Amino acid sequence: MKILSGYYEKGGEKWGCKLQSSKSEKEYIVSYNHHGLRCSCPDCTYRRLQGRIGIPLQDKESYCKHMKAVLKKINNYERIEHGSN
């Protein structure tokens, strides 16, 4: 997966990334705010969110592959999870 663009607010309270699938030209948006993580992919939208506004950072088993890839690539997982600056 390739990260095309992104934003990050001071303190890690909000961030988002637009990424492109490695298998196709499809693009998805992975974002984080006080509700948790979201992804615009069908897997997340229809299966993983299950009516929730976002997936809490602690609920790692519910992450879609795009969330995992973004968290790995931006290497901010610990800083965002623990809320340190």
Residue frames as qw, qx, qy, qz and C-alpha x, y, z in Angstrom:
[[0.000, 0.888, 0.459, 0.000, 0.00, 0.00, 0.00],
 [0.424, 0.247, 0.021, 0.871, 1.15, 3.48, -0.80],
 [0.126, -0.726, -0.433, 0.520, 0.32, 6.53, 1.33],
 [0.378, 0.615, 0.379, 0.579, -0.70, 9.32, -1.04],
 [0.016, -0.588, 0.110, -0.801, -1.32, 12.14, 1.43],
 [0.551, -0.455, -0.657, 0.243, -2.04, 12.77, 5.08],
 [0.129, -0.728, 0.117, -0.663, -2.57, 15.21, 7.92],
 [0.622, -0.254, -0.617, 0.410, -1.65, 15.15, 11.58],
 [0.249, -0.856, -0.062, -0.449, -2.81, 17.50, 14.34],
 [0.124, 0.528, -0.627, 0.559, -0.51, 18.39, 17.20],
 [0.474, -0.276, 0.625, -0.556, -0.83, 15.92, 20.04],
 [0.089, 0.046, -0.969, -0.224, -2.11, 13.11, 17.81],
 [0.400, 0.273, 0.593, -0.643, -5.76, 13.88, 18.58],
 [0.715, 0.582, 0.247, -0.297, -6.72, 13.77, 14.88],
 [0.126, -0.496, 0.676, 0.530, -4.99, 12.38, 11.83],
 [0.806, 0.419, 0.333, -0.253, -5.80, 10.84, 8.50],
 [0.230, -0.409, 0.710, 0.526, -4.13, 9.27, 5.48],
 [0.774, 0.482, -0.012, -0.410, -5.23, 8.64, 1.93],
 [0.376, -0.415, 0.793, 0.241, -3.72, 5.45, 0.57],
 [0.663, 0.398, -0.395, -0.496, -3.75, 3.44, -2.61],
 [0.938, -0.103, 0.307, -0.122, -4.21, -0.30, -2.76],
 [0.251, -0.536, 0.718, 0.367, -1.18, -2.28, -3.89],
 [0.444, 0.172, 0.862, 0.177, -3.40, -4.52, -6.02],
 [0.274, 0.704, 0.586, 0.294, -5.53, -1.90, -7.79],
 [0.188, 0.398, 0.044, 0.897, -6.01, 1.81, -8.32],
 [0.449, -0.730, -0.475, -0.198, -8.56, 1.99, -5.47],
 [0.175, 0.403, -0.401, 0.804, -7.97, 4.64, -2.82],
 [0.558, -0.602, -0.571, 0.012, -9.07, 4.54, 0.81],
 [0.051, -0.686, 0.272, -0.672, -8.98, 6.99, 3.70],
 [0.659, -0.338, -0.594, 0.313, -7.90, 5.88, 7.17],
 [0.061, -0.667, 0.126, -0.732, -8.55, 8.43, 9.90],
 [0.507, -0.296, -0.679, 0.441, -8.37, 8.75, 13.67],
 [0.180, -0.562, 0.087, -0.803, -10.17, 11.05, 16.13],
 [0.308, -0.298, 0.641, -0.637, -11.70, 10.79, 19.61],
 [0.869, 0.052, 0.090, -0.484, -14.17, 8.14, 18.33],
 [0.771, -0.205, 0.579, 0.169, -11.34, 5.85, 17.16],
 [0.175, -0.292, 0.698, 0.630, -10.09, 4.59, 13.81],
 [0.681, 0.534, 0.334, -0.374, -12.12, 4.53, 10.59],
 [0.254, -0.220, 0.711, 0.618, -11.40, 3.31, 7.09],
 [0.538, 0.403, -0.049, -0.739, -13.42, 3.91, 3.94],
 [0.193, 0.199, -0.909, -0.311, -12.88, 0.36, 2.63],
 [0.702, -0.207, -0.393, -0.556, -15.91, -1.95, 2.31],
 [0.636, -0.092, -0.720, 0.262, -14.45, -4.43, 4.82],
 [0.173, -0.067, -0.513, 0.838, -14.35, -1.79, 7.54],
 [0.355, -0.079, -0.077, -0.928, -17.55, -0.01, 6.56],
 [0.743, -0.122, -0.357, -0.552, -19.75, -3.11, 6.40],
 [0.826, -0.122, -0.544, 0.081, -18.07, -5.64, 8.71],
 [0.549, 0.023, -0.511, 0.661, -15.64, -4.22, 11.22],
 [0.109, -0.283, 0.196, -0.933, -17.39, -1.03, 12.41],
 [0.290, -0.387, -0.876, 0.008, -20.67, -2.87, 13.12],
 [0.227, -0.834, -0.452, -0.222, -22.58, 0.34, 13.81],
 [0.537, -0.602, -0.131, 0.577, -19.77, 2.02, 15.74],
 [0.209, 0.969, -0.038, -0.128, -18.51, 5.49, 14.86],
 [0.322, 0.735, -0.589, 0.097, -14.90, 4.32, 15.11],
 [0.909, -0.101, -0.380, 0.135, -12.76, 1.42, 16.26],
 [0.470, -0.857, 0.211, -0.014, -10.97, 2.07, 19.58],
 [0.301, 0.709, -0.635, 0.060, -7.19, 1.81, 19.41],
 [0.426, -0.364, 0.778, -0.284, -7.34, -0.98, 22.00],
 [0.827, 0.253, 0.414, -0.285, -9.54, -3.13, 19.72],
 [0.037, -0.569, 0.676, 0.467, -6.65, -4.26, 17.48],
 [0.384, 0.112, 0.908, 0.123, -8.49, -7.39, 16.36],
 [0.414, 0.727, 0.505, -0.213, -11.08, -5.22, 14.57],
 [0.018, -0.687, 0.341, 0.642, -8.52, -3.32, 12.47],
 [0.826, 0.545, 0.136, -0.055, -8.74, -3.75, 8.71],
 [0.818, 0.046, 0.160, 0.551, -5.56, -4.29, 6.70],
 [0.293, 0.740, 0.092, 0.599, -5.48, -0.61, 5.69],
 [0.461, -0.856, 0.073, -0.222, -5.50, 0.54, 9.32],
 [0.866, -0.363, 0.187, 0.288, -2.69, -1.87, 10.15],
 [0.690, 0.369, 0.172, 0.598, -0.64, -0.70, 7.17],
 [0.051, 0.852, 0.022, 0.521, -1.06, 3.00, 7.98],
 [0.627, -0.764, 0.129, -0.082, -0.22, 2.54, 11.66],
 [0.873, -0.150, 0.208, 0.414, 2.86, 0.56, 10.71],
 [0.560, 0.525, 0.172, 0.617, 4.00, 3.06, 8.07],
 [0.055, -0.864, 0.021, -0.499, 3.54, 6.23, 10.09],
 [0.618, 0.039, -0.591, 0.517, 5.18, 4.57, 13.10],
 [0.174, -0.412, 0.238, -0.862, 3.08, 6.63, 15.53],
 [0.641, -0.361, -0.637, -0.232, 1.10, 3.82, 17.12],
 [0.544, -0.320, -0.572, 0.524, 2.58, 4.09, 20.61],
 [0.109, -0.022, -0.143, 0.983, 2.52, 7.88, 20.66],
 [0.429, -0.259, -0.345, -0.794, -1.12, 8.06, 19.55],
 [0.649, -0.351, -0.670, -0.078, -2.29, 5.20, 21.78],
 [0.533, -0.380, -0.501, 0.566, -0.76, 6.69, 24.91],
 [0.005, -0.936, -0.318, -0.148, -1.55, 10.33, 24.03],
 [0.538, -0.579, 0.064, 0.609, 1.96, 11.61, 24.72],
 [0.313, 0.911, -0.043, -0.264, 3.41, 14.51, 22.77]]
